[in-house]
Amino acid sequence: MDTNMDKYLGTTLDDRYEIQEIIGSGGMAVVYKATDNRLHRSVAVKILRDELAADEEFRRRFQTEAQAVAMLSHPNIVSVYDVSHSESVEYIVMELIEGVTLMQYMQKKGALGWKEALHFSVQISKALEHAHSKGIVHRDIKPQNIMIIRDGSIKVADFGIAALESTQEQRSSQTVGSVHYIAPEQARGEQPDTRSDIYSLGVVMYEMLTGRMPYDGETAEQIALKHIAGIAVPPQEINPDIPDELARITLKAMNADINARYQSASELLADLEEFRKQQAAANRTSSDGEEGFEVVPDVEPIGRTGEMSEAKYARRRKRSRKVSIMSGAVGVLVFMVAVFVFLWNYWLRDIFSTAERIELPNFVGRSYESVVNDSSYTQLYAFTVTYSIDPTVPEGEIISQDPEAGRSLMIVPEKIAVTLTVSTGVREAVVPDVLNSSLQEAVVELQNSGFKYETNYVTSDVVTEGYVISTDPAPGSSLAEGSTVFLTISSGPTIHTVTMPNLVGHTESEAISILQSNNLTYADTTYIESEQEEGTVIRQSIDAYEDVSEHTRIYLWVSSGPAETPEPTPPETGEERSGAFIFGD
């Protein structure tokens, strides 16, 4: 780590961004976690290294690239909030992503299921489509620059900045770009364009599907030559579970011939979406089995038999008496059997037999269809299936079970009841257009569409106070259900200040009501053990009686009551001492 960059720790840039800790570094810049004291939110601040900030040409390009990327607004691209510079420091302020890189995710899981790889590929394609439409080429698409956040969404980082890093690498005689994902034209030293990003994405798709790189070697030069030659092992030869069409799309995206490649991200995205629709339709269509034919027995017509003779009548009557006696005996026997079965089920079985038990298997992580259609399970278990949206778990995979695996359960005639919770994968919805709507109207629209929301207030001379100025992502964007849409709300021409009320000692609901009546925003509650009465506010994020801007987000700490004291174990009675039972002292 460059100790020269430690000097920024604890400082505040432009009286706004309070630098807290280093969270990443590269050849060009160091990334810090910081607090935006004006908007009261955590951000990432990328500060250009001192030696580069001293280069006037490099500083100019840094500002130009950063300003261009700041114009991008897409749910699958890490947002750039601010770009600033002074005589001594150049930095950009970005969205702080809480998640892991695609590289870290693959290192943990290995090859991804094709559905999950498809889900990620579609989102990356959407990010490229948006950036390319604004004339911005990434130049360094790789798993390290792709973030996976908790709801399963993808965020692509460092758009446009890769060009600056390439310049720096050229100056220091380093290999340009990430050689495992480099497009052949880049490897030849040619100027990359949007199709170069598509090639790199194709390599990422190949790695997601197979768990390995298409090209590897002992040196960067060897790997670059293999990219130029363009002879990769078809991915389905490595993993036969990969659908042929998805393999074809992957290989076309990473075609060494730039003109045989997808010519735009939109073209790639169209093929991915069409493939996804075909798979969804195939899953909905159950295989049609042969229809069962009803077997109708041959029925002979009933003919006339004529009158019955006396001898025939006598024989018929004698046979009827025998049938009656036998029927009675059979009836008594049936009754006795029924009584025995009843007594066995409700009494005798417990006396004469030991109930058979079985250890409940672990169904989590398995396909629910394979479980509920397995006759060896359905003979023993009565399954109830519930569904949950979990973008991190592939569609149809079991997330949890009740009872838990390993439980010893009695086998019963009515079968053992087991509830399986199954992932629906990711369901996407369209962000509604709530621009120029009141906050209350916008919240209802977002919640009805399946989204959560957070608010941020800014001054505006144009938009009425309390109305929506913008949303992130923008209206019309596709976003996973359950994701958060960030609303920018007008506070009118000025943001007023209020005196922070004292919330300590109030109940949580009272505190939230007090915040709302003072035009402050309730953010979240943390519950901690305390000697204070359960449900009582014991701390607030901003001290009482301080001046604070309206709509500031306030966090509460609420007592969950004192820690439970373990009850003393009563002395046992009737225990065996020295081989004798003692019933009292």
TORPAKOL-947964 format. One line per field, with one value per residue (C-alpha): residue number from 1; x, y, z. Coordinates in nm, 3 decimals, always signed. Layout:
N
pos [NUM, ...]
c1 [X, ...]
c2 [Y, ...]
c3 [Z, ...]
END
This chain:
585
pos [1, 2, 3, 4, 5, 6, 7, 8, 9, 10, 11, 12, 13, 14, 15, 16, 17, 18, 19, 20, 21, 22, 23, 24, 25, 26, 27, 28, 29, 30, 31, 32, 33, 34, 35, 36, 37, 38, 39, 40, 41, 42, 43, 44, 45, 46, 47, 48, 49, 50, 51, 52, 53, 54, 55, 56, 57, 58, 59, 60, 61, 62, 63, 64, 65, 66, 67, 68, 69, 70, 71, 72, 73, 74, 75, 76, 77, 78, 79, 80, 81, 82, 83, 84, 85, 86, 87, 88, 89, 90, 91, 92, 93, 94, 95, 96, 97, 98, 99, 100, 101, 102, 103, 104, 105, 106, 107, 108, 109, 110, 111, 112, 113, 114, 115, 116, 117, 118, 119, 120, 121, 122, 123, 124, 125, 126, 127, 128, 129, 130, 131, 132, 133, 134, 135, 136, 137, 138, 139, 140, 141, 142, 143, 144, 145, 146, 147, 148, 149, 150, 151, 152, 153, 154, 155, 156, 157, 158, 159, 160, 161, 162, 163, 164, 165, 166, 167, 168, 169, 170, 171, 172, 173, 174, 175, 176, 177, 178, 179, 180, 181, 182, 183, 184, 185, 186, 187, 188, 189, 190, 191, 192, 193, 194, 195, 196, 197, 198, 199, 200, 201, 202, 203, 204, 205, 206, 207, 208, 209, 210, 211, 212, 213, 214, 215, 216, 217, 218, 219, 220, 221, 222, 223, 224, 225, 226, 227, 228, 229, 230, 231, 232, 233, 234, 235, 236, 237, 238, 239, 240, 241, 242, 243, 244, 245, 246, 247, 248, 249, 250, 251, 252, 253, 254, 255, 256, 257, 258, 259, 260, 261, 262, 263, 264, 265, 266, 267, 268, 269, 270, 271, 272, 273, 274, 275, 276, 277, 278, 279, 280, 281, 282, 283, 284, 285, 286, 287, 288, 289, 290, 291, 292, 293, 294, 295, 296, 297, 298, 299, 300, 301, 302, 303, 304, 305, 306, 307, 308, 309, 310, 311, 312, 313, 314, 315, 316, 317, 318, 319, 320, 321, 322, 323, 324, 325, 326, 327, 328, 329, 330, 331, 332, 333, 334, 335, 336, 337, 338, 339, 340, 341, 342, 343, 344, 345, 346, 347, 348, 349, 350, 351, 352, 353, 354, 355, 356, 357, 358, 359, 360, 361, 362, 363, 364, 365, 366, 367, 368, 369, 370, 371, 372, 373, 374, 375, 376, 377, 378, 379, 380, 381, 382, 383, 384, 385, 386, 387, 388, 389, 390, 391, 392, 393, 394, 395, 396, 397, 398, 399, 400, 401, 402, 403, 404, 405, 406, 407, 408, 409, 410, 411, 412, 413, 414, 415, 416, 417, 418, 419, 420, 421, 422, 423, 424, 425, 426, 427, 428, 429, 430, 431, 432, 433, 434, 435, 436, 437, 438, 439, 440, 441, 442, 443, 444, 445, 446, 447, 448, 449, 450, 451, 452, 453, 454, 455, 456, 457, 458, 459, 460, 461, 462, 463, 464, 465, 466, 467, 468, 469, 470, 471, 472, 473, 474, 475, 476, 477, 478, 479, 480, 481, 482, 483, 484, 485, 486, 487, 488, 489, 490, 491, 492, 493, 494, 495, 496, 497, 498, 499, 500, 501, 502, 503, 504, 505, 506, 507, 508, 509, 510, 511, 512, 513, 514, 515, 516, 517, 518, 519, 520, 521, 522, 523, 524, 525, 526, 527, 528, 529, 530, 531, 532, 533, 534, 535, 536, 537, 538, 539, 540, 541, 542, 543, 544, 545, 546, 547, 548, 549, 550, 551, 552, 553, 554, 555, 556, 557, 558, 559, 560, 561, 562, 563, 564, 565, 566, 567, 568, 569, 570, 571, 572, 573, 574, 575, 576, 577, 578, 579, 580, 581, 582, 583, 584, 585]
c1 [+0.000, +0.128, +0.183, +0.167, -0.203, -0.262, -0.248, -0.610, -0.741, -0.947, -0.954, -1.261, -1.248, -1.423, -1.579, -1.807, -1.649, -1.507, -1.245, -1.271, -1.073, -0.894, -1.104, -0.901, -0.606, -0.468, -0.190, -0.383, -0.579, -0.670, -1.033, -1.160, -1.485, -1.617, -1.924, -2.101, -2.180, -2.418, -2.643, -2.563, -2.473, -2.170, -1.982, -1.664, -1.402, -1.134, -0.834, -0.576, -0.225, -0.003, +0.249, -0.030, -0.209, +0.112, +0.083, -0.128, -0.223, -0.320, -0.527, -0.710, -0.794, -0.899, -1.146, -1.280, -1.331, -1.485, -1.727, -1.836, -1.896, -2.090, -2.349, -2.425, -2.737, -2.821, -2.907, -2.626, -2.352, -2.181, -2.301, -2.058, -2.199, -1.936, -1.607, -1.378, -1.024, -0.793, -0.425, -0.325, -0.597, -0.815, -1.100, -1.433, -1.717, -1.900, -2.176, -2.049, -2.124, -2.184, -2.113, -1.848, -1.681, -1.780, -1.423, -1.465, -1.802, -1.661, -1.360, -1.606, -1.857, -1.651, -1.849, -2.192, -2.517, -2.615, -2.928, -2.722, -2.458, -2.737, -2.886, -2.551, -2.471, -2.800, -2.732, -2.375, -2.504, -2.757, -2.479, -2.268, -2.567, -2.629, -2.263, -2.203, -2.509, -2.335, -2.012, -1.825, -1.616, -1.512, -1.192, -1.142, -1.445, -1.337, -1.483, -1.280, -1.470, -1.814, -1.986, -2.265, -2.481, -2.701, -3.018, -2.835, -2.804, -2.489, -2.303, -2.023, -1.750, -1.480, -1.643, -1.411, -1.146, -0.982, -0.856, -0.658, -0.518, -0.409, -0.224, -0.048, +0.046, +0.193, +0.405, +0.535, +0.590, +0.329, +0.090, -0.210, -0.540, -0.614, -0.459, -0.700, -0.995, -0.824, -0.976, -0.750, -0.743, -0.627, -0.360, -0.237, -0.214, -0.513, -0.768, -1.052, -1.417, -1.752, -1.702, -1.389, -1.610, -1.837, -1.538, -1.431, -1.786, -1.785, -1.471, -1.639, -1.944, -1.716, -1.549, -1.882, -2.015, -1.705, -1.516, -1.199, -1.039, -1.068, -0.697, -0.408, -0.030, +0.293, +0.339, +0.114, +0.245, +0.144, -0.209, -0.241, -0.139, -0.406, -0.668, -0.553, -0.566, -0.913, -0.932, -1.114, -1.252, -1.633, -1.774, -2.020, -1.725, -1.612, -1.961, -2.221, -2.503, -2.457, -2.737, -2.605, -2.767, -2.605, -2.268, -2.320, -2.396, -2.086, -1.855, -1.999, -1.943, -1.576, -1.510, -1.152, -1.278, -1.420, -1.662, -1.798, -1.864, -2.185, -2.166, -2.343, -2.440, -2.805, -2.758, -2.601, -2.872, -3.146, -3.006, -2.972, -3.328, -3.466, -3.282, -3.422, -3.777, -3.738, -3.616, -3.899, -4.153, -3.996, -4.017, -4.384, -4.467, -4.501, -4.436, -4.758, -4.795, -5.019, -5.383, -5.530, -5.808, -6.106, -6.153, -6.522, -6.599, -6.811, -7.169, -7.399, -7.768, -8.005, -8.242, -8.571, -8.534, -8.894, -9.080, -8.895, -8.980, -9.047, -8.719, -8.527, -8.705, -8.607, -8.246, -8.242, -8.391, -8.145, -7.855, -7.990, -7.994, -7.630, -7.535, -7.715, -7.529, -7.196, -7.271, -7.347, -7.024, -6.827, -7.000, -6.903, -6.546, -6.529, -6.660, -6.399, -6.122, -6.245, -6.245, -5.896, -5.766, -5.920, -5.769, -5.434, -5.414, -5.521, -5.395, -5.242, -4.971, -4.823, -4.812, -4.683, -4.462, -4.184, -4.256, -4.010, -3.817, -3.622, -3.365, -3.491, -3.266, -3.116, -3.316, -3.157, -2.963, -3.146, -3.398, -3.743, -3.881, -3.632, -3.739, -4.118, -4.117, -3.900, -4.123, -3.882, -3.956, -4.325, -4.394, -4.270, -4.321, -4.611, -4.447, -4.579, -4.396, -4.369, -4.179, -3.939, -3.761, -3.388, -3.167, -2.862, -3.023, -3.107, -3.471, -3.624, -3.355, -3.465, -3.360, -3.478, -3.688, -3.905, -3.833, -3.458, -3.239, -3.112, -3.426, -3.533, -3.901, -4.159, -4.293, -4.671, -4.944, -5.045, -4.680, -4.435, -4.523, -4.228, -4.239, -3.990, -3.910, -3.809, -3.631, -3.811, -3.478, -3.494, -3.816, -3.765, -4.006, -4.003, -3.929, -4.246, -4.236, -4.291, -4.114, -4.300, -4.519, -4.556, -4.348, -4.659, -4.778, -4.429, -4.401, -4.733, -4.631, -4.293, -4.435, -4.708, -4.433, -4.242, -3.962, -3.821, -3.717, -3.482, -3.508, -3.256, -3.357, -3.198, -3.286, -3.473, -3.609, -3.813, -3.971, -4.232, -4.126, -4.201, -4.212, -3.982, -3.699, -3.534, -3.503, -3.206, -3.250, -3.438, -3.805, -3.849, -3.539, -3.567, -3.475, -3.502, -3.810, -3.724, -3.444, -3.417, -3.506, -3.341, -3.568, -3.434, -3.698, -3.725, -3.694, -3.787, -3.545, -3.370, -3.318, -3.432, -3.274, -3.459, -3.356, -3.297, -3.559, -3.471, -3.594, -3.427, -3.684, -3.963, -4.097, -3.982, -4.320, -4.331, -3.979, -4.066, -4.376, -4.169, -3.917, -4.190, -4.353, -4.014, -3.959, -3.681, -3.648, -3.648, -3.375, -3.347, -3.345, -3.079, -3.198, -2.951, -2.971, -3.009, -3.131, -3.384, -3.739, -3.787, -3.892, -3.741, -3.510, -3.170, -2.966, -3.008, -2.763, -2.762, -2.759, -3.063, -3.089, -2.833, -2.925, -2.982, -3.108, -3.465, -3.513, -3.185, -3.192, -3.195, -3.099, -3.235, -3.101, -3.380, -3.361, -3.450, -3.452, -3.186, -2.991, -3.159, -3.008, -2.989, -3.212, -3.029, -3.066, -3.275, -3.119, -3.232, -3.439, -3.475, -3.128, -2.928, -2.663, -2.426, -2.660, -2.966, -3.257, -3.283, -3.630, -3.540, -3.279]
c2 [+0.000, +0.348, +0.513, +0.854, +0.791, +0.728, +1.105, +1.130, +0.907, +1.113, +1.418, +1.578, +1.666, +1.988, +2.010, +1.726, +1.381, +1.244, +0.977, +0.674, +0.377, +0.231, -0.034, -0.088, +0.028, +0.002, +0.140, +0.459, +0.539, +0.440, +0.384, +0.494, +0.445, +0.787, +0.962, +1.229, +1.471, +1.671, +1.381, +1.159, +0.848, +0.624, +0.658, +0.534, +0.797, +0.715, +0.948, +0.973, +0.886, +1.186, +1.113, +1.102, +1.404, +1.600, +1.517, +1.792, +1.585, +1.285, +1.503, +1.652, +1.307, +1.187, +1.474, +1.423, +1.047, +1.082, +1.352, +1.133, +0.830, +1.049, +1.091, +0.717, +0.621, +0.253, -0.001, -0.232, +0.034, +0.169, +0.529, +0.821, +1.094, +1.365, +1.462, +1.714, +1.844, +2.101, +2.182, +1.879, +1.615, +1.460, +1.233, +1.091, +0.997, +0.677, +0.454, +0.234, -0.129, -0.378, -0.710, -0.931, -0.931, -1.190, -1.321, -1.380, -1.542, -1.783, -1.865, -1.981, -2.163, -2.274, -2.316, -2.154, -2.315, -2.203, -2.024, -1.817, -1.745, -1.637, -1.409, -1.236, -1.216, -1.042, -0.774, -0.713, -0.688, -0.427, -0.226, -0.240, -0.150, +0.164, +0.271, +0.206, +0.414, +0.706, +0.645, +0.497, +0.179, -0.003, -0.165, -0.395, -0.616, -0.887, -1.056, -0.826, -0.524, -0.682, -0.659, -0.884, -0.718, -0.891, -0.899, -1.080, -0.772, -0.700, -0.369, -0.308, -0.077, +0.146, +0.240, +0.470, +0.461, +0.155, +0.375, +0.581, +0.269, +0.141, +0.466, +0.436, +0.071, +0.173, +0.437, +0.181, -0.087, -0.317, -0.541, -0.344, -0.470, -0.803, -1.056, -1.341, -1.129, -0.913, -0.889, -1.000, -0.649, -0.511, -0.782, -0.663, -0.306, -0.179, +0.069, -0.117, -0.038, -0.157, -0.502, -0.543, -0.519, -0.786, -1.018, -0.973, -1.045, -1.363, -1.475, -1.399, -1.603, -1.893, -1.881, -1.868, -2.169, -2.388, -2.271, -2.215, -1.968, -2.037, -1.957, -1.992, -2.003, -1.946, -1.589, -1.300, -1.321, -1.688, -1.610, -1.311, -1.524, -1.780, -1.503, -1.396, -1.757, -1.798, -2.176, -2.236, -2.573, -2.561, -2.501, -2.794, -3.031, -2.920, -2.907, -3.115, -2.950, -2.623, -2.582, -2.580, -2.246, -2.073, -2.223, -2.089, -1.740, -1.750, -1.856, -1.596, -1.321, -1.424, -1.484, -1.379, -1.224, -0.887, -0.886, -1.233, -1.128, -0.968, -0.617, -0.455, -0.529, -0.496, -0.780, -1.001, -0.908, -0.993, -1.346, -1.396, -1.276, -1.495, -1.797, -1.721, -1.696, -2.028, -2.198, -2.047, -2.168, -2.515, -2.532, -2.436, -2.703, -3.040, -3.350, -3.493, -3.860, -4.106, -4.075, -4.366, -4.558, -4.681, -5.056, -5.142, -5.512, -5.710, -5.726, -6.000, -5.911, -6.061, -6.314, -6.464, -6.780, -6.901, -7.033, -7.213, -7.583, -7.704, -7.899, -7.602, -7.384, -7.623, -7.627, -7.246, -7.213, -7.461, -7.277, -6.945, -7.077, -7.185, -6.847, -6.672, -6.875, -6.818, -6.450, -6.418, -6.593, -6.372, -6.065, -6.162, -6.225, -5.887, -5.716, -5.888, -5.788, -5.427, -5.423, -5.569, -5.309, -5.031, -5.161, -5.216, -4.865, -4.693, -4.920, -5.263, -5.137, -4.922, -5.223, -5.498, -5.305, -5.045, -4.755, -4.736, -4.408, -4.246, -3.968, -3.681, -3.631, -3.296, -3.159, -2.810, -2.733, -2.995, -2.947, -2.958, -3.140, -3.423, -3.451, -3.433, -3.672, -3.933, -4.227, -4.331, -3.998, -3.961, -4.298, -4.153, -3.775, -3.541, -3.236, -2.883, -2.640, -2.266, -2.018, -1.735, -1.479, -1.534, -1.404, -1.583, -1.927, -2.074, -2.114, -2.438, -2.506, -2.581, -2.301, -2.448, -2.725, -2.771, -2.990, -2.951, -3.229, -3.488, -3.496, -3.845, -3.879, -4.156, -4.314, -4.269, -4.393, -4.037, -3.968, -3.722, -3.358, -3.166, -2.807, -2.714, -2.349, -2.317, -2.030, -1.854, -1.711, -1.349, -1.178, -0.850, -0.556, -0.219, +0.091, +0.304, +0.665, +0.864, +1.182, +1.498, +1.285, +1.354, +1.138, +0.962, +0.878, +0.760, +0.530, +0.363, +0.312, +0.162, -0.069, -0.190, -0.270, -0.476, -0.229, -0.078, +0.285, +0.535, +0.912, +1.190, +1.557, +1.837, +2.199, +2.294, +2.623, +2.435, +2.125, +2.169, +2.077, +1.712, +1.603, +1.358, +1.510, +1.187, +0.815, +0.581, +0.360, +0.570, +0.503, +0.215, +0.031, -0.340, -0.427, -0.733, -0.730, -0.635, -0.400, -0.044, +0.254, +0.578, +0.883, +1.238, +1.466, +1.843, +2.029, +2.355, +2.642, +2.585, +2.304, +2.419, +2.314, +2.180, +2.105, +1.735, +1.610, +1.389, +1.038, +0.850, +0.704, +0.695, +0.377, +0.300, +0.391, +0.718, +0.806, +0.743, +0.961, +1.241, +1.223, +1.248, +1.546, +1.724, +1.653, +1.405, +1.062, +0.740, +0.514, +0.191, +0.034, -0.178, -0.389, -0.450, -0.603, -0.343, -0.301, -0.054, -0.169, -0.367, -0.147, +0.172, +0.395, +0.408, +0.588, +0.800, +0.862, +1.241, +1.385, +1.568, +1.948, +1.970, +2.164, +1.924, +1.956, +1.855, +1.502, +1.378, +0.998, +0.909, +0.567, +0.433, +0.185, +0.014, -0.207, -0.574, -0.614, -0.750, -1.062, -1.379, -1.526, -1.906, -2.072, -2.280, -2.652, -2.796, -3.080, -3.412, -3.645, -4.014, -4.043, -4.359, -4.341, -4.631, -4.867, -4.777, -4.538, -4.254, -4.096, -3.839, -3.743]
c3 [+0.000, -0.087, +0.250, +0.078, +0.024, +0.397, +0.446, +0.332, +0.611, +0.854, +0.627, +0.468, +0.097, -0.007, +0.344, +0.240, +0.196, +0.521, +0.436, +0.667, +0.537, +0.233, +0.058, -0.261, -0.467, -0.819, -1.032, -1.098, -0.784, -0.428, -0.330, +0.009, +0.197, +0.296, +0.434, +0.234, +0.518, +0.302, +0.197, +0.498, +0.301, +0.255, -0.073, -0.240, -0.324, -0.584, -0.545, -0.822, -0.706, -0.636, -0.912, -1.173, -1.031, -1.100, -1.473, -1.629, -1.938, -1.730, -1.496, -1.792, -1.930, -1.584, -1.554, -1.906, -1.865, -1.520, -1.634, -1.926, -1.702, -1.457, -1.733, -1.725, -1.532, -1.532, -1.259, -1.376, -1.371, -1.060, -1.037, -1.034, -0.807, -0.823, -0.990, -0.823, -0.850, -0.698, -0.726, -0.522, -0.551, -0.822, -0.720, -0.818, -0.582, -0.661, -0.534, -0.249, -0.337, -0.056, -0.221, -0.379, -0.717, -0.974, -0.944, -0.568, -0.630, -0.890, -0.672, -0.407, -0.630, -0.931, -1.253, -1.228, -1.335, -1.682, -1.553, -1.311, -1.577, -1.814, -1.549, -1.492, -1.866, -1.943, -1.682, -1.800, -2.159, -2.049, -1.885, -2.203, -2.419, -2.214, -2.199, -2.569, -2.656, -2.482, -2.673, -2.375, -2.417, -2.100, -2.243, -1.944, -1.883, -1.639, -1.326, -1.100, -1.239, -1.195, -0.857, -0.728, -0.466, -0.211, -0.421, -0.702, -0.922, -1.121, -1.113, -1.365, -1.232, -1.383, -1.714, -1.909, -1.639, -1.796, -2.079, -1.829, -1.664, -2.005, -2.067, -1.733, -1.806, -2.143, -1.975, -1.726, -1.997, -1.841, -2.032, -2.148, -2.009, -1.844, -2.079, -1.998, -2.117, -2.380, -2.728, -3.019, -3.167, -2.831, -2.815, -3.157, -3.025, -3.223, -3.090, -2.910, -2.978, -2.846, -3.001, -2.787, -2.476, -2.625, -2.675, -2.312, -2.197, -2.408, -2.223, -1.888, -1.998, -2.097, -1.754, -1.569, -1.760, -1.746, -1.440, -1.644, -1.886, -2.260, -2.302, -2.060, -2.080, -1.894, -2.021, -2.118, -2.474, -2.506, -2.384, -2.616, -2.917, -2.829, -2.823, -3.168, -3.297, -3.149, -3.108, -2.780, -2.665, -2.705, -2.356, -2.371, -2.413, -2.068, -1.915, -2.105, -1.907, -2.100, -2.358, -2.714, -2.795, -2.496, -2.597, -2.951, -2.818, -2.597, -2.879, -3.117, -2.857, -2.824, -3.191, -3.277, -3.603, -3.497, -3.792, -3.709, -3.350, -3.226, -3.366, -3.072, -2.715, -2.822, -3.071, -2.802, -2.553, -2.805, -2.849, -2.472, -2.410, -2.691, -2.547, -2.201, -2.339, -2.520, -2.202, -1.998, -2.253, -2.254, -1.875, -1.881, -2.139, -1.970, -2.175, -2.315, -2.220, -2.407, -2.316, -2.117, -2.293, -2.092, -2.121, -2.159, -2.081, -2.321, -2.188, -2.306, -2.345, -2.088, -2.244, -2.124, -1.919, -1.910, -1.603, -1.316, -1.234, -0.872, -0.862, -0.987, -0.728, -0.444, -0.550, -0.572, -0.219, -0.066, -0.224, -0.093, +0.267, +0.236, +0.094, +0.380, +0.643, +0.476, +0.432, +0.802, +0.895, +0.660, +0.803, +1.158, +1.044, +0.869, +1.181, +1.397, +1.157, +1.160, +1.539, +1.547, +1.298, +1.505, +1.827, +1.657, +1.521, +1.842, +2.117, +2.044, +1.806, +2.082, +2.313, +2.084, +1.843, +1.847, +1.608, +1.318, +1.292, +1.011, +0.988, +0.772, +0.465, +0.367, +0.072, +0.073, -0.244, -0.450, -0.731, -0.579, -0.884, -0.837, -0.471, -0.501, -0.800, -0.628, -0.529, -0.255, -0.086, -0.166, +0.003, +0.331, +0.311, +0.238, +0.080, +0.095, -0.136, -0.073, -0.288, -0.208, -0.427, -0.376, -0.659, -0.515, -0.549, -0.892, -0.986, -0.859, -0.598, -0.240, -0.002, +0.329, +0.480, +0.787, +0.985, +0.943, +0.807, +1.053, +1.268, +1.380, +1.297, +1.340, +1.021, +1.021, +0.784, +0.692, +0.596, +0.751, +0.674, +0.526, +0.399, +0.125, +0.047, -0.320, -0.493, -0.776, -0.891, -0.999, -1.096, -1.271, -1.278, -1.451, -1.242, -1.267, -1.384, -1.064, -1.175, -1.063, -0.836, -0.466, -0.235, -0.106, -0.459, -0.559, -0.256, -0.336, -0.701, -0.608, -0.343, -0.578, -0.831, -0.573, -0.491, -0.173, -0.167, -0.008, -0.023, -0.069, -0.049, -0.254, -0.309, -0.624, -0.760, -1.021, -0.862, -0.590, -0.239, -0.159, -0.524, -0.705, -0.910, -1.029, -0.959, -0.963, -1.163, -1.417, -1.499, -1.742, -1.621, -1.545, -1.187, -0.965, -0.743, -0.387, -0.499, -0.372, -0.591, -0.476, -0.493, -0.514, -0.359, -0.383, -0.051, -0.221, -0.279, +0.054, +0.302, +0.645, +0.969, +1.272, +1.626, +1.679, +1.928, +2.224, +2.141, +2.427, +2.665, +2.408, +2.252, +1.898, +1.746, +1.942, +1.825, +1.458, +1.494, +1.652, +1.366, +1.106, +1.279, +1.271, +0.897, +0.974, +0.810, +1.009, +0.866, +1.063, +1.411, +1.581, +1.875, +2.158, +2.504, +2.777, +3.133, +2.993, +2.934, +2.613, +2.321, +2.467, +2.258, +2.430, +2.163, +1.848, +1.562, +1.613, +1.962, +2.088, +2.054, +1.770, +1.455, +1.166, +0.809, +0.742, +0.603, +0.754, +0.802, +1.171, +1.311, +1.638, +1.893, +2.089, +2.394, +2.347, +2.726, +2.958, +2.870, +2.989, +3.304, +3.283, +3.539, +3.800, +3.746, +4.034, +4.228, +4.091, +4.308, +4.275, +4.126, +4.161, +4.431, +4.493, +4.319, +4.532, +4.444, +4.696, +4.714, +4.978, +5.229]
END
